[in-house]
Amino acid sequence: MSEQIVIRQSRDIADLVNSGRIKGGNSTFVVLMALAGIFMDAYDFTSIAFGLSYIQKSFAISTLLLGIVSGTVLVGALVGSLTGGFLADRIGRYRVFTADLVLLIIATLLCAVAPNWWFLLIARFFMGAAVGIDYPVALSFISEYSSQKGKGRATNMYAPVWYVAVASTYVLLLVGYLAFTAGGWDISQLWRLVVAFGVVPTVIVLLLRRKYLSESPLWLATNDLQAAAAVLRRAYGVDAIVADGAVAGTPGGSRIRLPSGEAFAMLWRGKYRVRTVLSLFVNFCQGTEYYAVGFSLTLVTEEVIGKGTLIGIVGPLILNIIFGVAGGLVGAFLAPRVGIWKLALFGFVGTCSSLLLVSFLGRSPFPGAIWLAGLFLGVFLFSHAFGPGTQGVVFPTLSYPTSFRGAGVGFAQTGNRVGGALGLVFWPALSDAFGLNAVALLAVMPLIGFASLLVFRWDPTFVNVDVDDYVDDPAHTDTTDFKVGDAGLQVS
């Protein structure tokens, strides 16, 4: 971009980025590193799933205690998302991202060497905390480095990255299984090796952050215009200067680095209340269904198709790489065209229908039905990926302005973590007690999610929410018709 950009007020920064007039440079790598954080989250969440049955046997614990050990990661993620969201708004995205990576490395290694169930439980808590911290930071980075038209597509890339990470876990498990079998090694220890490998991509991202990562220019804009302009020059390669007498901040300065109580209180004021309730509902329902079925896909696949270690690896690998990744890419393609509300709505229809069909077909009512049941497990993942599984994180990311976006994303994750904990803790016991009937019972969750979307009709895909930081009373001001550039960014 050859022309000189003169910054005269904080909103100029937001307008410039949201307009899409600047792109490329290191900004692409910032988004990629944020997505790499999502990759690591998915890998660390699922790397232990294969080893659940071996963990239960080697640590001599009950099915319920196994569920508690598994679910502890979500308790940690809940604490981490609330803390990380607030800190990302308070001290910046960059610092929190760095601390999060260090914590993730330590917690991953502790999980891999856990000698007993209580050590693993504690390590899983801190792993979950690291993952929880990363969500509001990574999603804020993605949104705040994307144009208004591109935010829906960029944030929806969360899904294909997530499922590629999950598939990568099963690829490593497959390679490890073949190697352990050929070498005559103890297969029950394979999960430790796969968990420990998660440190490798985390260290790589940690090393790359200094060269490519820059603080969010939208976050800096309300605090330090000179620093924000410097990020624009570094990240986008544009000639941005701050005019003499330029004023940084929001109206009254009241929303600059909000105290935690005030930041979370904003989520329940005026127009934000509906957005918060909807985000919680979608996240709770999608978290329950995914962590019951998606996280435990090895167990579900064996329940539906048949027992066997190889089936427990290859089945989820095929389902994730074909249906999960494809669903995520479909969501990224459709989001800027149809909006995320419709994607979530039809996604819930797909997951509900799939669960009912899996429950019915898994009983082999006719020849070949079992393979159809496996197919509809894939349809479940496909629907979840383009629908509520992704839109649950996109809704809060695009619903709140920069000043409390981190808090909003972090708080919305409480729905996901509570629902996920229910799925992880109680699903093994329900599956043991009811078999495939448990899958049919689970279909209630997407039905509730579907109903919540019909009640709370909010779609942030085409709304410039960042303008809320520059009006006097955003909670009670309708800014849905405000366009990017209304403030009059000047270019010379």
C-alpha positions as CSV (number, residue, x, y, z in Angstrom):
1,M,0.0,0.0,0.0
2,S,1.8,3.2,-1.2
3,E,-0.3,6.0,0.3
4,Q,0.4,7.4,3.8
5,I,-2.2,6.7,6.4
6,V,-2.8,9.3,9.0
7,I,-4.2,8.1,12.3
8,R,-6.2,10.9,14.1
9,Q,-8.2,8.8,16.6
10,S,-8.4,5.3,18.0
11,R,-11.3,4.3,15.8
12,D,-9.2,4.9,12.7
13,I,-7.2,1.8,13.5
14,A,-10.3,-0.4,13.8
15,D,-11.8,1.1,10.6
16,L,-8.6,0.5,8.7
17,V,-8.2,-3.2,9.6
18,N,-12.0,-3.9,9.3
19,S,-12.1,-2.2,5.9
20,G,-9.9,-4.9,4.3
21,R,-7.8,-2.2,2.6
22,I,-4.6,-3.6,4.2
23,K,-3.7,-7.2,4.2
24,G,-0.7,-9.6,3.9
25,G,2.7,-9.0,5.5
26,N,3.2,-10.6,8.9
27,S,-0.5,-10.3,9.7
28,T,-1.0,-13.6,7.9
29,F,1.5,-15.3,10.2
30,V,-0.2,-13.8,13.2
31,V,-3.5,-15.5,12.2
32,L,-1.7,-18.7,11.4
33,M,0.0,-18.8,14.8
34,A,-3.4,-18.1,16.5
35,L,-4.8,-21.1,14.5
36,A,-1.7,-23.1,15.5
37,G,-2.8,-22.5,19.1
38,I,-6.2,-24.0,18.3
39,F,-4.3,-27.0,16.7
40,M,-2.4,-27.6,19.9
41,D,-5.6,-27.3,22.0
42,A,-7.3,-30.0,19.9
43,Y,-4.2,-32.2,19.9
44,D,-3.8,-32.0,23.7
45,F,-7.5,-32.5,24.4
46,T,-7.7,-35.6,22.2
47,S,-4.2,-37.2,22.5
48,I,-5.2,-39.0,25.7
49,A,-8.6,-40.2,24.5
50,F,-7.0,-43.4,23.0
51,G,-5.4,-44.3,26.3
52,L,-8.5,-44.0,28.5
53,S,-9.1,-47.8,28.7
54,Y,-5.4,-48.4,29.4
55,I,-5.4,-45.7,32.0
56,Q,-8.4,-47.3,33.8
57,K,-6.7,-50.6,33.9
58,S,-3.2,-49.5,34.9
59,F,-4.3,-47.1,37.5
60,A,-7.1,-49.5,38.7
61,I,-9.9,-46.9,38.8
62,S,-13.6,-47.1,38.3
63,T,-15.4,-45.9,35.2
64,L,-16.8,-42.9,37.1
65,L,-13.3,-41.9,38.4
66,L,-12.0,-42.3,34.9
67,G,-14.7,-39.8,33.7
68,I,-13.6,-37.4,36.5
69,V,-10.0,-37.6,35.5
70,S,-10.9,-37.0,31.9
71,G,-13.3,-34.2,32.8
72,T,-10.8,-32.4,35.0
73,V,-9.2,-31.0,31.8
74,L,-12.5,-29.1,31.2
75,V,-12.6,-27.8,34.8
76,G,-9.1,-26.4,34.2
77,A,-10.2,-25.0,30.8
78,L,-13.2,-23.2,32.5
79,V,-10.9,-21.5,34.9
80,G,-8.4,-20.8,32.2
81,S,-10.9,-19.3,29.8
82,L,-12.3,-16.9,32.4
83,T,-8.8,-15.9,33.6
84,G,-7.3,-15.7,30.1
85,G,-10.2,-13.8,28.6
86,F,-10.0,-11.1,31.3
87,L,-6.2,-10.9,31.1
88,A,-6.2,-10.7,27.3
89,D,-8.3,-7.6,27.6
90,R,-6.4,-6.2,30.5
91,I,-2.7,-6.7,29.6
92,G,-2.9,-7.6,25.9
93,R,-3.1,-10.7,23.7
94,Y,0.6,-11.1,23.2
95,R,1.7,-11.5,26.8
96,V,-1.1,-13.9,27.6
97,F,-0.3,-16.0,24.6
98,T,3.3,-16.4,25.6
99,A,2.5,-17.4,29.1
100,D,-0.1,-19.8,27.9
101,L,2.4,-21.7,25.7
102,V,4.9,-22.1,28.5
103,L,2.1,-23.5,30.8
104,L,1.0,-25.9,28.1
105,I,4.5,-27.3,27.6
106,I,4.9,-28.0,31.3
107,A,1.4,-29.5,31.8
108,T,1.8,-31.7,28.7
109,L,5.0,-33.2,30.0
110,L,3.5,-33.8,33.4
111,C,0.6,-35.6,31.9
112,A,2.9,-37.9,29.8
113,V,4.9,-39.1,32.9
114,A,1.9,-39.3,35.4
115,P,2.6,-42.3,37.7
116,N,-0.9,-42.5,39.1
117,W,-4.5,-41.2,38.6
118,W,-4.3,-38.2,41.0
119,F,-1.1,-36.9,39.5
120,L,-2.7,-37.2,36.1
121,L,-5.8,-35.5,37.4
122,I,-3.7,-32.5,38.5
123,A,-1.7,-32.4,35.3
124,R,-4.8,-32.5,33.3
125,F,-6.2,-29.6,35.2
126,F,-3.3,-27.4,34.3
127,M,-3.3,-28.6,30.7
128,G,-7.0,-27.6,30.6
129,A,-6.1,-24.2,32.1
130,A,-3.6,-23.6,29.3
131,V,-6.0,-24.6,26.6
132,G,-8.7,-22.4,28.2
133,I,-6.5,-19.4,28.3
134,D,-5.6,-19.9,24.7
135,Y,-9.2,-19.7,23.4
136,P,-10.0,-16.0,24.0
137,V,-6.5,-15.0,23.0
138,A,-6.4,-17.0,19.7
139,L,-9.9,-16.0,18.6
140,S,-9.3,-12.4,19.5
141,F,-6.1,-12.4,17.4
142,I,-8.0,-14.0,14.4
143,S,-10.9,-11.5,14.6
144,E,-8.7,-8.4,15.2
145,Y,-6.4,-9.2,12.3
146,S,-9.3,-9.9,9.8
147,S,-11.4,-7.5,7.8
148,Q,-15.1,-7.2,8.6
149,K,-16.1,-9.2,5.5
150,G,-13.5,-11.9,6.3
151,K,-14.1,-12.4,10.0
152,G,-16.8,-15.1,9.5
153,R,-14.5,-17.1,7.2
154,A,-11.4,-16.6,9.3
155,T,-12.9,-17.5,12.6
156,N,-14.6,-20.6,11.0
157,M,-11.1,-21.9,10.1
158,Y,-11.1,-22.9,13.7
159,A,-12.9,-26.1,12.7
160,P,-10.7,-27.6,9.9
161,V,-7.7,-26.8,12.0
162,W,-9.3,-28.6,15.0
163,Y,-10.1,-31.7,13.0
164,V,-6.7,-31.8,11.3
165,A,-5.2,-31.8,14.7
166,V,-7.5,-34.6,15.9
167,A,-6.7,-36.6,12.8
168,S,-3.0,-36.0,13.3
169,T,-3.3,-37.5,16.8
170,Y,-4.8,-40.7,15.3
171,V,-2.1,-40.8,12.6
172,L,0.5,-40.7,15.3
173,L,-1.4,-43.4,17.2
174,L,-1.6,-45.6,14.1
175,V,2.2,-45.2,13.5
176,G,2.9,-45.8,17.1
177,Y,0.5,-48.9,17.2
178,L,2.2,-50.5,14.2
179,A,5.7,-49.7,15.7
180,F,4.8,-51.0,19.2
181,T,3.2,-54.1,17.7
182,A,6.2,-54.9,15.5
183,G,8.6,-54.3,18.4
184,G,6.6,-56.2,20.9
185,W,6.4,-53.2,23.2
186,D,3.7,-52.6,25.8
187,I,0.8,-50.9,23.8
188,S,-0.7,-49.6,27.0
189,Q,2.1,-47.0,27.2
190,L,1.5,-45.6,23.7
191,W,-0.7,-42.8,24.9
192,R,2.2,-41.4,27.0
193,L,4.3,-41.0,23.9
194,V,1.5,-39.4,21.8
195,V,0.7,-37.0,24.7
196,A,4.4,-36.0,25.0
197,F,4.7,-35.3,21.3
198,G,2.3,-32.4,21.7
199,V,5.2,-30.4,23.1
200,V,6.9,-30.3,19.7
201,P,4.5,-28.0,17.9
202,T,4.1,-25.9,21.0
203,V,7.8,-25.2,21.2
204,I,7.9,-24.4,17.5
205,V,5.2,-21.8,17.9
206,L,6.8,-20.4,21.0
207,L,10.1,-19.9,19.0
208,L,8.3,-18.3,16.0
209,R,6.3,-15.8,18.1
210,R,9.1,-13.3,18.5
211,K,9.7,-13.0,14.8
212,Y,6.1,-13.0,13.5
213,L,3.7,-12.2,16.4
214,S,2.6,-8.6,17.1
215,E,0.1,-7.3,19.6
216,S,-3.5,-6.7,18.3
217,P,-3.6,-3.2,16.7
218,L,-7.3,-2.9,17.7
219,W,-6.4,-3.6,21.4
220,L,-3.5,-1.1,21.3
221,A,-5.6,1.5,19.5
222,T,-7.6,2.4,22.7
223,N,-4.4,2.6,24.8
224,D,-1.4,3.7,22.7
225,L,-1.8,5.1,19.1
226,Q,1.9,5.2,18.5
227,A,2.3,1.5,19.4
228,A,-0.8,0.7,17.3
229,A,0.7,2.5,14.3
230,A,4.0,0.7,14.8
231,V,2.1,-2.7,14.7
232,L,0.4,-1.7,11.4
233,R,3.8,-0.9,9.9
234,R,5.3,-4.1,11.1
235,A,2.4,-6.5,10.5
236,Y,1.0,-5.0,7.3
237,G,3.9,-3.1,5.9
238,V,1.9,0.1,5.5
239,D,3.0,3.7,6.0
240,A,0.9,4.6,9.1
241,I,1.7,7.7,11.1
242,V,-0.1,9.4,14.1
243,A,-1.2,13.0,13.5
244,D,-0.2,15.7,16.0
245,G,-2.9,16.1,18.6
246,A,-4.4,12.6,17.9
247,V,-6.4,11.3,20.8
248,A,-6.4,7.7,21.9
249,G,-9.3,6.1,23.9
250,T,-13.0,5.5,24.0
251,P,-15.7,7.9,25.1
252,G,-15.0,8.9,28.7
253,G,-12.1,6.4,28.9
254,S,-14.5,4.1,30.8
255,R,-13.9,1.0,28.7
256,I,-10.1,1.1,28.6
257,R,-8.7,-1.9,30.5
258,L,-11.9,-2.7,32.4
259,P,-11.7,-4.2,35.8
260,S,-12.8,-7.9,35.7
261,G,-16.1,-7.3,37.4
262,E,-17.0,-4.5,35.0
263,A,-15.9,-6.5,32.0
264,F,-18.1,-9.5,32.8
265,A,-21.0,-7.2,33.9
266,M,-21.0,-5.6,30.4
267,L,-21.9,-9.1,29.0
268,W,-25.3,-8.8,30.7
269,R,-26.2,-5.2,29.9
270,G,-28.7,-4.1,27.3
271,K,-28.3,-5.7,23.9
272,Y,-25.3,-7.9,25.0
273,R,-27.6,-10.0,27.3
274,V,-29.2,-11.8,24.4
275,R,-25.8,-12.4,22.8
276,T,-24.4,-13.8,26.0
277,V,-27.4,-16.1,26.7
278,L,-27.3,-17.5,23.1
279,S,-23.6,-18.1,23.3
280,L,-23.9,-20.0,26.5
281,F,-26.8,-22.2,25.2
282,V,-25.0,-23.1,22.0
283,N,-21.7,-23.8,23.8
284,F,-23.4,-25.9,26.5
285,C,-25.3,-28.1,24.0
286,Q,-22.4,-28.5,21.5
287,G,-19.9,-29.1,24.3
288,T,-22.1,-31.9,25.8
289,E,-22.6,-33.7,22.5
290,Y,-19.0,-33.4,21.3
291,Y,-17.2,-34.4,24.4
292,A,-19.6,-37.4,24.9
293,V,-19.3,-38.6,21.3
294,G,-16.6,-36.7,19.5
295,F,-14.0,-36.9,22.3
296,S,-14.9,-40.5,23.0
297,L,-15.0,-41.4,19.3
298,T,-12.7,-44.4,19.9
299,L,-15.2,-45.9,22.4
300,V,-18.2,-45.0,20.4
301,T,-16.7,-46.5,17.2
302,E,-15.9,-49.7,19.0
303,E,-19.5,-49.8,20.4
304,V,-21.0,-49.3,17.0
305,I,-18.7,-51.1,14.6
306,G,-16.8,-53.5,16.8
307,K,-14.1,-54.0,19.4
308,G,-10.4,-53.8,18.6
309,T,-7.5,-51.4,19.1
310,L,-7.0,-50.9,15.4
311,I,-10.7,-50.2,14.8
312,G,-10.5,-47.7,17.7
313,I,-7.7,-45.8,15.9
314,V,-8.5,-46.1,12.2
315,G,-12.3,-45.5,12.6
316,P,-11.9,-42.1,14.3
317,L,-9.0,-41.2,12.0
318,I,-11.2,-41.7,8.9
319,L,-14.2,-40.0,10.4
320,N,-12.2,-36.9,11.5
321,I,-10.1,-36.4,8.4
322,I,-13.1,-36.9,6.0
323,F,-16.1,-35.6,7.8
324,G,-14.6,-33.3,10.4
325,V,-12.3,-31.4,8.1
326,A,-14.8,-31.3,5.3
327,G,-17.5,-29.9,7.6
328,G,-15.1,-27.2,8.9
329,L,-14.2,-26.1,5.3
330,V,-17.9,-26.0,4.4
331,G,-18.5,-23.7,7.4
332,A,-15.6,-21.4,6.4
333,F,-17.0,-21.2,2.9
334,L,-20.6,-20.6,3.8
335,A,-20.2,-18.3,6.9
336,P,-19.7,-15.0,5.0
337,R,-22.5,-16.0,2.6
338,V,-25.3,-17.3,4.9
339,G,-24.2,-16.2,8.3
340,I,-23.2,-18.2,11.4
341,W,-26.8,-18.3,12.9
342,K,-28.1,-20.5,10.0
343,L,-25.0,-22.7,10.2
344,A,-25.5,-23.3,13.9
345,L,-29.2,-24.0,13.4
346,F,-28.8,-26.5,10.6
347,G,-25.8,-28.0,12.3
348,F,-27.9,-28.9,15.3
349,V,-30.5,-30.5,13.0
350,G,-27.8,-32.6,11.6
351,T,-26.3,-33.7,14.9
352,C,-29.7,-34.5,16.4
353,S,-30.8,-36.6,13.4
354,S,-27.4,-38.4,13.2
355,L,-27.4,-39.4,16.9
356,L,-30.9,-40.9,16.6
357,L,-29.9,-42.8,13.4
358,V,-26.7,-44.1,15.0
359,S,-28.7,-45.4,18.0
360,F,-31.1,-47.2,15.7
361,L,-28.7,-48.5,13.1
362,G,-26.1,-49.6,15.6
363,R,-28.5,-52.4,16.7
364,S,-28.1,-54.0,13.2
365,P,-31.8,-54.1,12.3
366,F,-30.9,-55.2,8.8
367,P,-27.8,-56.4,7.0
368,G,-25.3,-53.7,6.5
369,A,-26.9,-51.4,8.9
370,I,-23.8,-51.2,11.1
371,W,-21.9,-49.6,8.3
372,L,-24.6,-47.0,7.9
373,A,-24.3,-46.3,11.6
374,G,-20.6,-45.6,11.1
375,L,-21.5,-43.3,8.2
376,F,-23.8,-41.3,10.4
377,L,-21.1,-41.0,13.0
378,G,-19.3,-39.2,10.2
379,V,-22.4,-37.1,9.5
380,F,-22.5,-36.2,13.1
381,L,-19.0,-34.8,12.9
382,F,-19.7,-33.1,9.6
383,S,-22.8,-31.3,11.1
384,H,-21.0,-30.5,14.3
385,A,-18.0,-29.1,12.4
386,F,-19.8,-26.6,10.2
387,G,-22.5,-26.0,12.8
388,P,-22.5,-25.6,16.6
389,G,-19.1,-26.9,17.2
390,T,-17.6,-24.0,15.4
391,Q,-20.2,-21.3,15.8
392,G,-20.2,-21.8,19.5
393,V,-16.8,-20.1,19.6
394,V,-17.6,-17.7,16.7
395,F,-20.7,-16.3,18.2
396,P,-19.0,-14.6,21.2
397,T,-15.9,-13.7,19.2
398,L,-18.0,-11.6,16.8
399,S,-20.6,-10.4,19.3
400,Y,-18.4,-8.1,21.5
401,P,-16.1,-5.2,20.8
402,T,-12.3,-5.3,21.4
403,S,-12.5,-3.8,24.9
404,F,-14.2,-6.9,26.4
405,R,-14.0,-9.5,23.5
406,G,-11.6,-11.6,25.5
407,A,-13.9,-11.6,28.5
408,G,-16.9,-12.5,26.3
409,V,-15.2,-15.4,24.6
410,G,-13.8,-16.7,27.9
411,F,-17.2,-16.4,29.6
412,A,-19.0,-18.2,26.7
413,Q,-16.6,-21.0,27.1
414,T,-18.1,-21.8,30.5
415,G,-21.1,-23.2,28.7
416,N,-18.8,-25.4,26.6
417,R,-16.8,-26.6,29.6
418,V,-19.7,-27.3,31.8
419,G,-21.5,-29.2,29.0
420,G,-18.2,-30.9,28.1
421,A,-17.6,-32.0,31.7
422,L,-21.1,-33.5,31.8
423,G,-20.3,-35.4,28.6
424,L,-16.9,-36.6,29.7
425,V,-17.8,-37.5,33.3
426,F,-21.2,-39.1,32.8
427,W,-21.0,-40.5,29.2
428,P,-18.8,-43.5,30.1
429,A,-21.2,-44.5,32.8
430,L,-24.3,-43.9,30.6
431,S,-22.8,-45.9,27.8
432,D,-22.0,-48.8,30.2
433,A,-25.6,-48.7,31.6
434,F,-27.6,-48.0,28.4
435,G,-25.4,-49.0,25.5
436,L,-26.6,-47.4,22.2
437,N,-29.7,-46.0,24.0
438,A,-27.4,-43.5,25.5
439,V,-26.7,-42.1,22.0
440,A,-30.4,-41.5,21.6
441,L,-30.7,-39.8,25.0
442,L,-27.9,-37.5,24.0
443,A,-30.0,-36.2,21.0
444,V,-31.8,-34.1,23.5
445,M,-28.9,-31.7,23.7
446,P,-28.8,-30.6,20.0
447,L,-32.6,-30.3,20.2
448,I,-32.2,-27.8,23.1
449,G,-29.6,-25.9,21.1
450,F,-31.9,-25.7,18.1
451,A,-34.7,-24.3,20.2
452,S,-32.4,-21.6,21.7
453,L,-31.4,-20.4,18.3
454,L,-35.1,-20.0,17.4
455,V,-35.7,-18.0,20.5
456,F,-32.6,-15.8,20.4
457,R,-32.2,-14.7,16.8
458,W,-28.8,-12.9,16.7
459,D,-26.3,-13.2,13.9
460,P,-23.1,-11.1,14.3
461,T,-21.6,-12.1,10.9
462,F,-22.4,-8.9,9.1
463,V,-22.3,-6.5,12.1
464,N,-19.4,-4.1,12.8
465,V,-19.3,-4.6,16.6
466,D,-16.0,-2.8,17.0
467,V,-17.8,0.5,16.6
468,D,-19.3,-0.2,20.0
469,D,-16.1,0.9,21.6
470,Y,-16.6,4.4,20.2
471,V,-20.1,5.3,21.2
472,D,-21.2,6.6,24.6
473,D,-23.5,3.8,25.8
474,P,-22.9,0.7,23.6
475,A,-25.1,-1.6,25.6
476,H,-28.2,0.5,24.8
477,T,-27.2,1.9,21.4
478,D,-28.2,0.2,18.2
479,T,-25.0,0.1,16.1
480,T,-26.0,-2.8,13.8
481,D,-26.3,-0.4,10.8
482,F,-22.9,1.4,11.4
483,K,-20.6,0.8,8.5
484,V,-16.8,0.5,8.5
485,G,-15.3,3.9,7.9
486,D,-18.1,6.1,9.3
487,A,-15.5,7.9,11.4
488,G,-13.8,9.2,8.3
489,L,-10.3,7.7,8.2
490,Q,-8.0,10.0,6.3
491,V,-5.4,9.0,3.7
492,S,-2.9,11.3,2.2
